[in-house]
Amino acid sequence: IRTLLGIGTLDDALGGGLAAGALHEIYGAAGRDAGAATGFALGLARRLTGNTAPIVWLVQSPAAGEYGHPYAPGLAEMGIDPNRLLLVQVRREEELLEAALQSARNLLGGAIVIEPHGEARQLDLTAGRKLALATEASGASLLLLKIAADPVASPAATRWRVSAAPSHGAPRHLMGPPRMEVELLRNRNGRTGTWIVEWNSDE
């Protein structure tokens, strides 16, 4: 099953949209890009889950302390009912991986966002394969969100690098709609490339 992102050239590159029930990686280029990468992850989760399916957000405590939690009014602006989001915070990498595996095995549909802190060495190729198999079986979509970390070998269907981009179109001294530069680094079902995307809460 594929989900259209609503950007023609990007959906074409993905072979007709983003694959549901698969593992996808999102990297924030640097700490200052945490907001853009988190917003992109939420946008993908929103597209993958529609209007009703749950979103489970698993975050490691140091990452939550450094980058914060999803903000309820912000979720609503992105078309996500905050009541759909289950936030789980753990301290250690081992706990994060176990929570991710249990969620991937038991969440029928919906989306799971995993936000570790730093390089997350235990989320290696072996762990990624276990997660990918679990999501394929349950139909849940898994988004691995890593900020200021380097990509490692994984079975992810797609890998994205996201950074903030200047907004435009607003009156002087006012902020315009949020924009981000999205680079598709890996795509098992099509080509790669770079796009500037903009979120419009009205449309």
C-alpha positions, 0 to 999 in steps of 0.5 A: 500500500502506498500513500501519496504525500501530495507533492507530484514530483516527490510521489513520482520519485517514490514510485507512487507514494510512500510505502505504508507498513515499512521502516523509514528513516528521517535524519535532522541534519543538525541540532538546529534542524530538530524542529524541521525534522520533527515536523516532517516526521509528523507530516509523514505520520499524518499522511500514513495514518489518515484521520483516525489511526493512532500514532505512538511516539517513543522518545528517549529521555535525553532527546526529550530534554534537548528537543522537547515533546510534540506540542498539542496545538502544533499537532492540531495545526498539522491536522492531528488530533492530540488524543491520537498520539500516545507519548512514551518516554524511556531512559535507556536505548534498550528500553526504547528498542523493546518498546519499539518492537512491542509497538511494531508487533501489536499496533495494527495499522497506525504509525510509530515514531522512534526518537533516540538520543544521539547515534543510538548504536543499538538500533543497528542493522540487526535491530532494524531488520527485526523492526522491519519484519514486525511492521510488515506483519502488523501493517504499522508504519515505523519512522525512525527520527534521529537528530544530529546523527550519522546514517548507518546500514539499515533495511529502511525503505527510505532515508531522508535528511531534513533541514530548515529552509527560509520561509517566504511569502509573508509580509516583512518582519513576519514569519511565513509558512514553515519550509524545509529542505528534504533530501531523499538519500535512499529509496528502494523503489525509485530515484533520489533527489532534493525538494523544498517543501512547505506546510500550509495548515489551511490546505 
